[in-house]
Amino acid sequence: MITQNWSGTVVEYQKMLSTVNWADYDLSGKAAEALKDQRPNIGRVVEETWVSYTTMGLTAASVLAVAAGLALKVPGRLRAR
């Protein structure tokens, strides 16, 4: 089963389609000549995460360290000096 019809990543495909290329359309009317020179950018939805895997790993390690510290402190195994 083919799940995509383009070569490259989804982000590359979204960036390619985020700009209108008026040469792909048959334009007519008063504003047709003016539109041919314009390339409006309609943007794209950013779906990828802004948080890196390193940041997520460090956060998980910090949470585990705090949990381990609390687990050792409650029974009295860890003493603060």
mmCIF file of the N, C-alpha and C atoms, coordinates in Angstrom:
data_MODEL
# 
_entry.id   MODEL 
# 
loop_
_atom_site.group_PDB 
_atom_site.id 
_atom_site.type_symbol 
_atom_site.label_atom_id 
_atom_site.label_alt_id 
_atom_site.label_comp_id 
_atom_site.label_asym_id 
_atom_site.label_entity_id 
_atom_site.label_seq_id 
_atom_site.pdbx_PDB_ins_code 
_atom_site.Cartn_x 
_atom_site.Cartn_y 
_atom_site.Cartn_z 
_atom_site.occupancy 
_atom_site.B_iso_or_equiv 
_atom_site.pdbx_formal_charge 
_atom_site.auth_seq_id 
_atom_site.auth_comp_id 
_atom_site.auth_asym_id 
_atom_site.auth_atom_id 
_atom_site.pdbx_PDB_model_num 
ATOM 1   N N  . MET A 1 1  ? 0.837  -1.177 0.000   1.00 0.00 ? 1  MET A N  1 
ATOM 2   C CA . MET A 1 1  ? 0.000  0.000  0.000   1.00 0.00 ? 1  MET A CA 1 
ATOM 3   C C  . MET A 1 1  ? 0.888  1.248  0.000   1.00 0.00 ? 1  MET A C  1 
ATOM 4   N N  . ILE A 1 2  ? 0.620  2.179  -0.886  1.00 0.00 ? 2  ILE A N  1 
ATOM 5   C CA . ILE A 1 2  ? 1.380  3.422  -0.961  1.00 0.00 ? 2  ILE A CA 1 
ATOM 6   C C  . ILE A 1 2  ? 0.706  4.453  -0.061  1.00 0.00 ? 2  ILE A C  1 
ATOM 7   N N  . THR A 1 3  ? 1.481  4.990  0.871   1.00 0.00 ? 3  THR A N  1 
ATOM 8   C CA . THR A 1 3  ? 0.894  5.962  1.800   1.00 0.00 ? 3  THR A CA 1 
ATOM 9   C C  . THR A 1 3  ? 1.214  7.394  1.429   1.00 0.00 ? 3  THR A C  1 
ATOM 10  N N  . GLN A 1 4  ? 2.110  7.599  0.473   1.00 0.00 ? 4  GLN A N  1 
ATOM 11  C CA . GLN A 1 4  ? 2.420  8.955  0.033   1.00 0.00 ? 4  GLN A CA 1 
ATOM 12  C C  . GLN A 1 4  ? 2.772  8.945  -1.445  1.00 0.00 ? 4  GLN A C  1 
ATOM 13  N N  . ASN A 1 5  ? 2.509  10.044 -2.103  1.00 0.00 ? 5  ASN A N  1 
ATOM 14  C CA . ASN A 1 5  ? 2.750  10.130 -3.537  1.00 0.00 ? 5  ASN A CA 1 
ATOM 15  C C  . ASN A 1 5  ? 3.918  11.048 -3.874  1.00 0.00 ? 5  ASN A C  1 
ATOM 16  N N  . TRP A 1 6  ? 4.667  11.492 -2.922  1.00 0.00 ? 6  TRP A N  1 
ATOM 17  C CA . TRP A 1 6  ? 5.752  12.426 -3.184  1.00 0.00 ? 6  TRP A CA 1 
ATOM 18  C C  . TRP A 1 6  ? 7.055  11.870 -2.645  1.00 0.00 ? 6  TRP A C  1 
ATOM 19  N N  . SER A 1 7  ? 8.139  12.366 -3.174  1.00 0.00 ? 7  SER A N  1 
ATOM 20  C CA . SER A 1 7  ? 9.436  11.967 -2.641  1.00 0.00 ? 7  SER A CA 1 
ATOM 21  C C  . SER A 1 7  ? 9.847  13.009 -1.610  1.00 0.00 ? 7  SER A C  1 
ATOM 22  N N  . GLY A 1 8  ? 10.403 12.577 -0.540  1.00 0.00 ? 8  GLY A N  1 
ATOM 23  C CA . GLY A 1 8  ? 10.812 13.508 0.509   1.00 0.00 ? 8  GLY A CA 1 
ATOM 24  C C  . GLY A 1 8  ? 9.936  13.374 1.742   1.00 0.00 ? 8  GLY A C  1 
ATOM 25  N N  . THR A 1 9  ? 10.118 14.319 2.653   1.00 0.00 ? 9  THR A N  1 
ATOM 26  C CA . THR A 1 9  ? 9.398  14.267 3.923   1.00 0.00 ? 9  THR A CA 1 
ATOM 27  C C  . THR A 1 9  ? 8.103  15.060 3.837   1.00 0.00 ? 9  THR A C  1 
ATOM 28  N N  . VAL A 1 10 ? 7.265  14.887 4.841   1.00 0.00 ? 10 VAL A N  1 
ATOM 29  C CA . VAL A 1 10 ? 6.005  15.621 4.917   1.00 0.00 ? 10 VAL A CA 1 
ATOM 30  C C  . VAL A 1 10 ? 6.274  17.115 5.052   1.00 0.00 ? 10 VAL A C  1 
ATOM 31  N N  . VAL A 1 11 ? 7.285  17.476 5.832   1.00 0.00 ? 11 VAL A N  1 
ATOM 32  C CA . VAL A 1 11 ? 7.613  18.886 6.030   1.00 0.00 ? 11 VAL A CA 1 
ATOM 33  C C  . VAL A 1 11 ? 8.027  19.523 4.707   1.00 0.00 ? 11 VAL A C  1 
ATOM 34  N N  . GLU A 1 12 ? 8.846  18.825 3.905   1.00 0.00 ? 12 GLU A N  1 
ATOM 35  C CA . GLU A 1 12 ? 9.241  19.347 2.593   1.00 0.00 ? 12 GLU A CA 1 
ATOM 36  C C  . GLU A 1 12 ? 8.022  19.537 1.694   1.00 0.00 ? 12 GLU A C  1 
ATOM 37  N N  . TYR A 1 13 ? 7.096  18.593 1.721   1.00 0.00 ? 13 TYR A N  1 
ATOM 38  C CA . TYR A 1 13 ? 5.885  18.672 0.910   1.00 0.00 ? 13 TYR A CA 1 
ATOM 39  C C  . TYR A 1 13 ? 5.014  19.845 1.359   1.00 0.00 ? 13 TYR A C  1 
ATOM 40  N N  . GLN A 1 14 ? 4.862  20.037 2.678   1.00 0.00 ? 14 GLN A N  1 
ATOM 41  C CA . GLN A 1 14 ? 4.063  21.153 3.183   1.00 0.00 ? 14 GLN A CA 1 
ATOM 42  C C  . GLN A 1 14 ? 4.685  22.493 2.809   1.00 0.00 ? 14 GLN A C  1 
ATOM 43  N N  . LYS A 1 15 ? 6.002  22.596 2.898   1.00 0.00 ? 15 LYS A N  1 
ATOM 44  C CA . LYS A 1 15 ? 6.668  23.844 2.517   1.00 0.00 ? 15 LYS A CA 1 
ATOM 45  C C  . LYS A 1 15 ? 6.498  24.126 1.030   1.00 0.00 ? 15 LYS A C  1 
ATOM 46  N N  . MET A 1 16 ? 6.555  23.076 0.220   1.00 0.00 ? 16 MET A N  1 
ATOM 47  C CA . MET A 1 16 ? 6.392  23.249 -1.214  1.00 0.00 ? 16 MET A CA 1 
ATOM 48  C C  . MET A 1 16 ? 4.979  23.756 -1.540  1.00 0.00 ? 16 MET A C  1 
ATOM 49  N N  . LEU A 1 17 ? 3.984  23.256 -0.845  1.00 0.00 ? 17 LEU A N  1 
ATOM 50  C CA . LEU A 1 17 ? 2.605  23.641 -1.103  1.00 0.00 ? 17 LEU A CA 1 
ATOM 51  C C  . LEU A 1 17 ? 2.168  24.903 -0.365  1.00 0.00 ? 17 LEU A C  1 
ATOM 52  N N  . SER A 1 18 ? 3.032  25.462 0.468   1.00 0.00 ? 18 SER A N  1 
ATOM 53  C CA . SER A 1 18 ? 2.641  26.638 1.244   1.00 0.00 ? 18 SER A CA 1 
ATOM 54  C C  . SER A 1 18 ? 2.688  27.920 0.425   1.00 0.00 ? 18 SER A C  1 
ATOM 55  N N  . THR A 1 19 ? 3.238  27.868 -0.779  1.00 0.00 ? 19 THR A N  1 
ATOM 56  C CA . THR A 1 19 ? 3.288  29.036 -1.652  1.00 0.00 ? 19 THR A CA 1 
ATOM 57  C C  . THR A 1 19 ? 2.464  28.761 -2.903  1.00 0.00 ? 19 THR A C  1 
ATOM 58  N N  . VAL A 1 20 ? 1.610  29.707 -3.259  1.00 0.00 ? 20 VAL A N  1 
ATOM 59  C CA . VAL A 1 20 ? 0.771  29.562 -4.451  1.00 0.00 ? 20 VAL A CA 1 
ATOM 60  C C  . VAL A 1 20 ? 1.597  29.905 -5.679  1.00 0.00 ? 20 VAL A C  1 
ATOM 61  N N  . ASN A 1 21 ? 1.645  28.986 -6.628  1.00 0.00 ? 21 ASN A N  1 
ATOM 62  C CA . ASN A 1 21 ? 2.329  29.205 -7.903  1.00 0.00 ? 21 ASN A CA 1 
ATOM 63  C C  . ASN A 1 21 ? 1.247  29.424 -8.958  1.00 0.00 ? 21 ASN A C  1 
ATOM 64  N N  . TRP A 1 22 ? 1.045  30.687 -9.335  1.00 0.00 ? 22 TRP A N  1 
ATOM 65  C CA . TRP A 1 22 ? -0.044 31.022 -10.250 1.00 0.00 ? 22 TRP A CA 1 
ATOM 66  C C  . TRP A 1 22 ? 0.182  30.450 -11.645 1.00 0.00 ? 22 TRP A C  1 
ATOM 67  N N  . ALA A 1 23 ? 1.400  30.040 -11.977 1.00 0.00 ? 23 ALA A N  1 
ATOM 68  C CA . ALA A 1 23 ? 1.650  29.436 -13.292 1.00 0.00 ? 23 ALA A CA 1 
ATOM 69  C C  . ALA A 1 23 ? 0.960  28.078 -13.419 1.00 0.00 ? 23 ALA A C  1 
ATOM 70  N N  . ASP A 1 24 ? 0.577  27.504 -12.287 1.00 0.00 ? 24 ASP A N  1 
ATOM 71  C CA . ASP A 1 24 ? -0.123 26.219 -12.309 1.00 0.00 ? 24 ASP A CA 1 
ATOM 72  C C  . ASP A 1 24 ? -1.597 26.363 -12.692 1.00 0.00 ? 24 ASP A C  1 
ATOM 73  N N  . TYR A 1 25 ? -2.088 27.589 -12.797 1.00 0.00 ? 25 TYR A N  1 
ATOM 74  C CA . TYR A 1 25 ? -3.505 27.842 -13.044 1.00 0.00 ? 25 TYR A CA 1 
ATOM 75  C C  . TYR A 1 25 ? -3.684 28.654 -14.319 1.00 0.00 ? 25 TYR A C  1 
ATOM 76  N N  . ASP A 1 26 ? -4.845 28.494 -14.931 1.00 0.00 ? 26 ASP A N  1 
ATOM 77  C CA . ASP A 1 26 ? -5.231 29.325 -16.080 1.00 0.00 ? 26 ASP A CA 1 
ATOM 78  C C  . ASP A 1 26 ? -5.941 30.544 -15.533 1.00 0.00 ? 26 ASP A C  1 
ATOM 79  N N  . LEU A 1 27 ? -5.297 31.697 -15.656 1.00 0.00 ? 27 LEU A N  1 
ATOM 80  C CA . LEU A 1 27 ? -5.856 32.929 -15.118 1.00 0.00 ? 27 LEU A CA 1 
ATOM 81  C C  . LEU A 1 27 ? -6.410 33.784 -16.247 1.00 0.00 ? 27 LEU A C  1 
ATOM 82  N N  . SER A 1 28 ? -7.527 34.444 -15.962 1.00 0.00 ? 28 SER A N  1 
ATOM 83  C CA . SER A 1 28 ? -8.092 35.376 -16.924 1.00 0.00 ? 28 SER A CA 1 
ATOM 84  C C  . SER A 1 28 ? -8.790 36.487 -16.154 1.00 0.00 ? 28 SER A C  1 
ATOM 85  N N  . GLY A 1 29 ? -8.980 37.581 -16.832 1.00 0.00 ? 29 GLY A N  1 
ATOM 86  C CA . GLY A 1 29 ? -9.652 38.707 -16.186 1.00 0.00 ? 29 GLY A CA 1 
ATOM 87  C C  . GLY A 1 29 ? -8.708 39.868 -15.979 1.00 0.00 ? 29 GLY A C  1 
ATOM 88  N N  . LYS A 1 30 ? -9.228 40.899 -15.307 1.00 0.00 ? 30 LYS A N  1 
ATOM 89  C CA . LYS A 1 30 ? -8.483 42.142 -15.139 1.00 0.00 ? 30 LYS A CA 1 
ATOM 90  C C  . LYS A 1 30 ? -7.222 41.972 -14.285 1.00 0.00 ? 30 LYS A C  1 
ATOM 91  N N  . ALA A 1 31 ? -7.265 41.156 -13.265 1.00 0.00 ? 31 ALA A N  1 
ATOM 92  C CA . ALA A 1 31 ? -6.137 41.029 -12.326 1.00 0.00 ? 31 ALA A CA 1 
ATOM 93  C C  . ALA A 1 31 ? -5.194 39.874 -12.671 1.00 0.00 ? 31 ALA A C  1 
ATOM 94  N N  . ALA A 1 32 ? -5.426 39.207 -13.781 1.00 0.00 ? 32 ALA A N  1 
ATOM 95  C CA . ALA A 1 32 ? -4.618 38.031 -14.125 1.00 0.00 ? 32 ALA A CA 1 
ATOM 96  C C  . ALA A 1 32 ? -3.142 38.380 -14.283 1.00 0.00 ? 32 ALA A C  1 
ATOM 97  N N  . GLU A 1 33 ? -2.830 39.463 -14.966 1.00 0.00 ? 33 GLU A N  1 
ATOM 98  C CA . GLU A 1 33 ? -1.426 39.843 -15.173 1.00 0.00 ? 33 GLU A CA 1 
ATOM 99  C C  . GLU A 1 33 ? -0.752 40.218 -13.858 1.00 0.00 ? 33 GLU A C  1 
ATOM 100 N N  . ALA A 1 34 ? -1.460 40.893 -12.993 1.00 0.00 ? 34 ALA A N  1 
ATOM 101 C CA . ALA A 1 34 ? -0.889 41.297 -11.700 1.00 0.00 ? 34 ALA A CA 1 
ATOM 102 C C  . ALA A 1 34 ? -0.635 40.083 -10.802 1.00 0.00 ? 34 ALA A C  1 
ATOM 103 N N  . LEU A 1 35 ? -1.480 39.080 -10.873 1.00 0.00 ? 35 LEU A N  1 
ATOM 104 C CA . LEU A 1 35 ? -1.325 37.886 -10.042 1.00 0.00 ? 35 LEU A CA 1 
ATOM 105 C C  . LEU A 1 35 ? -0.153 37.023 -10.472 1.00 0.00 ? 35 LEU A C  1 
ATOM 106 N N  . LYS A 1 36 ? 0.189  37.043 -11.741 1.00 0.00 ? 36 LYS A N  1 
ATOM 107 C CA . LYS A 1 36 ? 1.262  36.174 -12.236 1.00 0.00 ? 36 LYS A CA 1 
ATOM 108 C C  . LYS A 1 36 ? 2.594  36.467 -11.561 1.00 0.00 ? 36 LYS A C  1 
ATOM 109 N N  . ASP A 1 37 ? 2.818  37.700 -11.152 1.00 0.00 ? 37 ASP A N  1 
ATOM 110 C CA . ASP A 1 37 ? 4.079  38.074 -10.516 1.00 0.00 ? 37 ASP A CA 1 
ATOM 111 C C  . ASP A 1 37 ? 4.076  37.839 -9.010  1.00 0.00 ? 37 ASP A C  1 
ATOM 112 N N  . GLN A 1 38 ? 2.928  37.634 -8.429  1.00 0.00 ? 38 GLN A N  1 
ATOM 113 C CA . GLN A 1 38 ? 2.831  37.454 -6.974  1.00 0.00 ? 38 GLN A CA 1 
ATOM 114 C C  . GLN A 1 38 ? 2.962  35.982 -6.613  1.00 0.00 ? 38 GLN A C  1 
ATOM 115 N N  . ARG A 1 39 ? 3.557  35.726 -5.449  1.00 0.00 ? 39 ARG A N  1 
ATOM 116 C CA . ARG A 1 39 ? 3.663  34.364 -4.921  1.00 0.00 ? 39 ARG A CA 1 
ATOM 117 C C  . ARG A 1 39 ? 3.269  34.409 -3.444  1.00 0.00 ? 39 ARG A C  1 
ATOM 118 N N  . PRO A 1 40 ? 1.964  34.467 -3.168  1.00 0.00 ? 40 PRO A N  1 
ATOM 119 C CA . PRO A 1 40 ? 1.542  34.566 -1.768  1.00 0.00 ? 40 PRO A CA 1 
ATOM 120 C C  . PRO A 1 40 ? 1.884  33.309 -0.970  1.00 0.00 ? 40 PRO A C  1 
ATOM 121 N N  . ASN A 1 41 ? 2.282  33.515 0.261   1.00 0.00 ? 41 ASN A N  1 
ATOM 122 C CA . ASN A 1 41 ? 2.631  32.414 1.153   1.00 0.00 ? 41 ASN A CA 1 
ATOM 123 C C  . ASN A 1 41 ? 1.449  32.173 2.090   1.00 0.00 ? 41 ASN A C  1 
ATOM 124 N N  . ILE A 1 42 ? 0.857  30.986 2.018   1.00 0.00 ? 42 ILE A N  1 
ATOM 125 C CA . ILE A 1 42 ? -0.281 30.680 2.876   1.00 0.00 ? 42 ILE A CA 1 
ATOM 126 C C  . ILE A 1 42 ? 0.140  29.969 4.155   1.00 0.00 ? 42 ILE A C  1 
ATOM 127 N N  . GLY A 1 43 ? 1.426  29.626 4.274   1.00 0.00 ? 43 GLY A N  1 
ATOM 128 C CA . GLY A 1 43 ? 1.936  29.005 5.496   1.00 0.00 ? 43 GLY A CA 1 
ATOM 129 C C  . GLY A 1 43 ? 1.624  27.524 5.584   1.00 0.00 ? 43 GLY A C  1 
ATOM 130 N N  . ARG A 1 44 ? 1.994  26.954 6.714   1.00 0.00 ? 44 ARG A N  1 
ATOM 131 C CA . ARG A 1 44 ? 1.748  25.535 6.957   1.00 0.00 ? 44 ARG A CA 1 
ATOM 132 C C  . ARG A 1 44 ? 1.548  25.310 8.443   1.00 0.00 ? 44 ARG A C  1 
ATOM 133 N N  . VAL A 1 45 ? 0.957  24.199 8.797   1.00 0.00 ? 45 VAL A N  1 
ATOM 134 C CA . VAL A 1 45 ? 0.758  23.822 10.191  1.00 0.00 ? 45 VAL A CA 1 
ATOM 135 C C  . VAL A 1 45 ? 2.031  23.149 10.688  1.00 0.00 ? 45 VAL A C  1 
ATOM 136 N N  . VAL A 1 46 ? 2.551  23.623 11.815  1.00 0.00 ? 46 VAL A N  1 
ATOM 137 C CA . VAL A 1 46 ? 3.762  23.032 12.393  1.00 0.00 ? 46 VAL A CA 1 
ATOM 138 C C  . VAL A 1 46 ? 3.321  21.900 13.318  1.00 0.00 ? 46 VAL A C  1 
ATOM 139 N N  . GLU A 1 47 ? 3.595  20.669 12.900  1.00 0.00 ? 47 GLU A N  1 
ATOM 140 C CA . GLU A 1 47 ? 3.175  19.495 13.655  1.00 0.00 ? 47 GLU A CA 1 
ATOM 141 C C  . GLU A 1 47 ? 4.318  18.874 14.441  1.00 0.00 ? 47 GLU A C  1 
ATOM 142 N N  . GLU A 1 48 ? 5.537  19.156 14.044  1.00 0.00 ? 48 GLU A N  1 
ATOM 143 C CA . GLU A 1 48 ? 6.668  18.550 14.728  1.00 0.00 ? 48 GLU A CA 1 
ATOM 144 C C  . GLU A 1 48 ? 6.920  19.246 16.066  1.00 0.00 ? 48 GLU A C  1 
ATOM 145 N N  . THR A 1 49 ? 7.538  18.525 16.975  1.00 0.00 ? 49 THR A N  1 
ATOM 146 C CA . THR A 1 49 ? 7.755  19.045 18.322  1.00 0.00 ? 49 THR A CA 1 
ATOM 147 C C  . THR A 1 49 ? 8.885  20.062 18.342  1.00 0.00 ? 49 THR A C  1 
ATOM 148 N N  . TRP A 1 50 ? 8.779  21.030 19.231  1.00 0.00 ? 50 TRP A N  1 
ATOM 149 C CA . TRP A 1 50 ? 9.808  22.040 19.411  1.00 0.00 ? 50 TRP A CA 1 
ATOM 150 C C  . TRP A 1 50 ? 10.757 21.631 20.534  1.00 0.00 ? 50 TRP A C  1 
ATOM 151 N N  . VAL A 1 51 ? 10.435 20.567 21.258  1.00 0.00 ? 51 VAL A N  1 
ATOM 152 C CA . VAL A 1 51 ? 11.259 20.095 22.368  1.00 0.00 ? 51 VAL A CA 1 
ATOM 153 C C  . VAL A 1 51 ? 12.141 18.956 21.847  1.00 0.00 ? 51 VAL A C  1 
ATOM 154 N N  . SER A 1 52 ? 13.434 19.040 22.114  1.00 0.00 ? 52 SER A N  1 
ATOM 155 C CA . SER A 1 52 ? 14.350 18.026 21.604  1.00 0.00 ? 52 SER A CA 1 
ATOM 156 C C  . SER A 1 52 ? 14.289 16.757 22.452  1.00 0.00 ? 52 SER A C  1 
ATOM 157 N N  . TYR A 1 53 ? 14.793 15.671 21.889  1.00 0.00 ? 53 TYR A N  1 
ATOM 158 C CA . TYR A 1 53 ? 14.845 14.410 22.623  1.00 0.00 ? 53 TYR A CA 1 
ATOM 159 C C  . TYR A 1 53 ? 15.777 14.520 23.821  1.00 0.00 ? 53 TYR A C  1 
ATOM 160 N N  . THR A 1 54 ? 16.814 15.328 23.704  1.00 0.00 ? 54 THR A N  1 
ATOM 161 C CA . THR A 1 54 ? 17.738 15.528 24.825  1.00 0.00 ? 54 THR A CA 1 
ATOM 162 C C  . THR A 1 54 ? 17.015 16.179 26.000  1.00 0.00 ? 54 THR A C  1 
ATOM 163 N N  . THR A 1 55 ? 16.220 17.195 25.708  1.00 0.00 ? 55 THR A N  1 
ATOM 164 C CA . THR A 1 55 ? 15.469 17.879 26.763  1.00 0.00 ? 55 THR A CA 1 
ATOM 165 C C  . THR A 1 55 ? 14.471 16.928 27.421  1.00 0.00 ? 55 THR A C  1 
ATOM 166 N N  . MET A 1 56 ? 13.780 16.119 26.615  1.00 0.00 ? 56 MET A N  1 
ATOM 167 C CA . MET A 1 56 ? 12.825 15.168 27.181  1.00 0.00 ? 56 MET A CA 1 
ATOM 168 C C  . MET A 1 56 ? 13.536 14.128 28.038  1.00 0.00 ? 56 MET A C  1 
ATOM 169 N N  . GLY A 1 57 ? 14.711 13.659 27.594  1.00 0.00 ? 57 GLY A N  1 
ATOM 170 C CA . GLY A 1 57 ? 15.477 12.683 28.368  1.00 0.00 ? 57 GLY A CA 1 
ATOM 171 C C  . GLY A 1 57 ? 15.981 13.255 29.677  1.00 0.00 ? 57 GLY A C  1 
ATOM 172 N N  . LEU A 1 58 ? 16.484 14.491 29.651  1.00 0.00 ? 58 LEU A N  1 
ATOM 173 C CA . LEU A 1 58 ? 16.950 15.129 30.879  1.00 0.00 ? 58 LEU A CA 1 
ATOM 174 C C  . LEU A 1 58 ? 15.803 15.369 31.855  1.00 0.00 ? 58 LEU A C  1 
ATOM 175 N N  . THR A 1 59 ? 14.641 15.726 31.344  1.00 0.00 ? 59 THR A N  1 
ATOM 176 C CA . THR A 1 59 ? 13.472 15.915 32.199  1.00 0.00 ? 59 THR A CA 1 
ATOM 177 C C  . THR A 1 59 ? 13.070 14.604 32.861  1.00 0.00 ? 59 THR A C  1 
ATOM 178 N N  . ALA A 1 60 ? 13.040 13.525 32.094  1.00 0.00 ? 60 ALA A N  1 
ATOM 179 C CA . ALA A 1 60 ? 12.688 12.214 32.646  1.00 0.00 ? 60 ALA A CA 1 
ATOM 180 C C  . ALA A 1 60 ? 13.702 11.779 33.698  1.00 0.00 ? 60 ALA A C  1 
ATOM 181 N N  . ALA A 1 61 ? 14.999 12.002 33.426  1.00 0.00 ? 61 ALA A N  1 
ATOM 182 C CA . ALA A 1 61 ? 16.036 11.635 34.398  1.00 0.00 ? 61 ALA A CA 1 
ATOM 183 C C  . ALA A 1 61 ? 15.906 12.459 35.676  1.00 0.00 ? 61 ALA A C  1 
ATOM 184 N N  . SER A 1 62 ? 15.567 13.728 35.545  1.00 0.00 ? 62 SER A N  1 
ATOM 185 C CA . SER A 1 62 ? 15.387 14.590 36.722  1.00 0.00 ? 62 SER A CA 1 
ATOM 186 C C  . SER A 1 62 ? 14.203 14.135 37.566  1.00 0.00 ? 62 SER A C  1 
ATOM 187 N N  . VAL A 1 63 ? 13.116 13.793 36.901  1.00 0.00 ? 63 VAL A N  1 
ATOM 188 C CA . VAL A 1 63 ? 11.929 13.317 37.627  1.00 0.00 ? 63 VAL A CA 1 
ATOM 189 C C  . VAL A 1 63 ? 12.249 12.020 38.363  1.00 0.00 ? 63 VAL A C  1 
ATOM 190 N N  . LEU A 1 64 ? 12.969 11.115 37.704  1.00 0.00 ? 64 LEU A N  1 
ATOM 191 C CA . LEU A 1 64 ? 13.345 9.854  38.350  1.00 0.00 ? 64 LEU A CA 1 
ATOM 192 C C  . LEU A 1 64 ? 14.290 10.094 39.530  1.00 0.00 ? 64 LEU A C  1 
ATOM 193 N N  . ALA A 1 65 ? 15.213 11.056 39.406  1.00 0.00 ? 65 ALA A N  1 
ATOM 194 C CA . ALA A 1 65 ? 16.133 11.358 40.503  1.00 0.00 ? 65 ALA A CA 1 
ATOM 195 C C  . ALA A 1 65 ? 15.387 11.928 41.704  1.00 0.00 ? 65 ALA A C  1 
ATOM 196 N N  . VAL A 1 66 ? 14.436 12.805 41.462  1.00 0.00 ? 66 VAL A N  1 
ATOM 197 C CA . VAL A 1 66 ? 13.634 13.364 42.560  1.00 0.00 ? 66 VAL A CA 1 
ATOM 198 C C  . VAL A 1 66 ? 12.797 12.271 43.207  1.00 0.00 ? 66 VAL A C  1 
ATOM 199 N N  . ALA A 1 67 ? 12.193 11.409 42.393  1.00 0.00 ? 67 ALA A N  1 
ATOM 200 C CA . ALA A 1 67 ? 11.378 10.318 42.939  1.00 0.00 ? 67 ALA A CA 1 
ATOM 201 C C  . ALA A 1 67 ? 12.233 9.364  43.769  1.00 0.00 ? 67 ALA A C  1 
ATOM 202 N N  . ALA A 1 68 ? 13.429 9.061  43.297  1.00 0.00 ? 68 ALA A N  1 
ATOM 203 C CA . ALA A 1 68 ? 14.326 8.176  44.045  1.00 0.00 ? 68 ALA A CA 1 
ATOM 204 C C  . ALA A 1 68 ? 14.742 8.841  45.357  1.00 0.00 ? 68 ALA A C  1 
ATOM 205 N N  . GLY A 1 69 ? 15.024 10.135 45.324  1.00 0.00 ? 69 GLY A N  1 
ATOM 206 C CA . GLY A 1 69 ? 15.374 10.853 46.544  1.00 0.00 ? 69 GLY A CA 1 
ATOM 207 C C  . GLY A 1 69 ? 14.253 10.853 47.555  1.00 0.00 ? 69 GLY A C  1 
ATOM 208 N N  . LEU A 1 70 ? 13.044 11.051 47.095  1.00 0.00 ? 70 LEU A N  1 
ATOM 209 C CA . LEU A 1 70 ? 11.892 11.021 48.005  1.00 0.00 ? 70 LEU A CA 1 
ATOM 210 C C  . LEU A 1 70 ? 11.663 9.618  48.552  1.00 0.00 ? 70 LEU A C  1 
ATOM 211 N N  . ALA A 1 71 ? 11.848 8.607  47.701  1.00 0.00 ? 71 ALA A N  1 
ATOM 212 C CA . ALA A 1 71 ? 11.653 7.232  48.154  1.00 0.00 ? 71 ALA A CA 1 
ATOM 213 C C  . ALA A 1 71 ? 12.674 6.850  49.227  1.00 0.00 ? 71 ALA A C  1 
ATOM 214 N N  . LEU A 1 72 ? 13.900 7.331  49.106  1.00 0.00 ? 72 LEU A N  1 
ATOM 215 C CA . LEU A 1 72 ? 14.926 7.021  50.100  1.00 0.00 ? 72 LEU A CA 1 
ATOM 216 C C  . LEU A 1 72 ? 14.776 7.863  51.370  1.00 0.00 ? 72 LEU A C  1 
ATOM 217 N N  . LYS A 1 73 ? 14.223 9.044  51.250  1.00 0.00 ? 73 LYS A N  1 
ATOM 218 C CA . LYS A 1 73 ? 14.089 9.935  52.401  1.00 0.00 ? 73 LYS A CA 1 
ATOM 219 C C  . LYS A 1 73 ? 12.934 9.514  53.309  1.00 0.00 ? 73 LYS A C  1 
ATOM 220 N N  . VAL A 1 74 ? 11.851 9.055  52.758  1.00 0.00 ? 74 VAL A N  1 
ATOM 221 C CA . VAL A 1 74 ? 10.659 8.733  53.544  1.00 0.00 ? 74 VAL A CA 1 
ATOM 222 C C  . VAL A 1 74 ? 10.929 7.638  54.575  1.00 0.00 ? 74 VAL A C  1 
ATOM 223 N N  . PRO A 1 75 ? 11.536 6.528  54.224  1.00 0.00 ? 75 PRO A N  1 
ATOM 224 C CA . PRO A 1 75 ? 11.789 5.508  55.254  1.00 0.00 ? 75 PRO A CA 1 
ATOM 225 C C  . PRO A 1 75 ? 12.932 5.876  56.205  1.00 0.00 ? 75 PRO A C  1 
ATOM 226 N N  . GLY A 1 76 ? 13.616 6.962  55.986  1.00 0.00 ? 76 GLY A N  1 
ATOM 227 C CA . GLY A 1 76 ? 14.691 7.355  56.864  1.00 0.00 ? 76 GLY A CA 1 
ATOM 228 C C  . GLY A 1 76 ? 16.048 6.837  56.441  1.00 0.00 ? 76 GLY A C  1 
ATOM 229 N N  . ARG A 1 77 ? 16.153 6.340  55.240  1.00 0.00 ? 77 ARG A N  1 
ATOM 230 C CA . ARG A 1 77 ? 17.428 5.806  54.761  1.00 0.00 ? 77 ARG A CA 1 
ATOM 231 C C  . ARG A 1 77 ? 18.392 6.915  54.343  1.00 0.00 ? 77 ARG A C  1 
ATOM 232 N N  . LEU A 1 78 ? 17.835 8.053  53.959  1.00 0.00 ? 78 LEU A N  1 
ATOM 233 C CA . LEU A 1 78 ? 18.664 9.167  53.530  1.00 0.00 ? 78 LEU A CA 1 
ATOM 234 C C  . LEU A 1 78 ? 18.539 10.274 54.550  1.00 0.00 ? 78 LEU A C  1 
ATOM 235 N N  . ARG A 1 79 ? 19.638 10.712 55.105  1.00 0.00 ? 79 ARG A N  1 
ATOM 236 C CA . ARG A 1 79 ? 19.608 11.751 56.135  1.00 0.00 ? 79 ARG A CA 1 
ATOM 237 C C  . ARG A 1 79 ? 20.213 13.035 55.580  1.00 0.00 ? 79 ARG A C  1 
ATOM 238 N N  . ALA A 1 80 ? 19.531 14.113 55.818  1.00 0.00 ? 80 ALA A N  1 
ATOM 239 C CA . ALA A 1 80 ? 20.067 15.427 55.443  1.00 0.00 ? 80 ALA A CA 1 
ATOM 240 C C  . ALA A 1 80 ? 20.956 15.938 56.539  1.00 0.00 ? 80 ALA A C  1 
ATOM 241 N N  . ARG A 1 81 ? 22.122 16.445 56.230  1.00 0.00 ? 81 ARG A N  1 
ATOM 242 C CA . ARG A 1 81 ? 23.042 16.943 57.264  1.00 0.00 ? 81 ARG A CA 1 
ATOM 243 C C  . ARG A 1 81 ? 23.093 18.424 57.285  1.00 0.00 ? 81 ARG A C  1 
# 
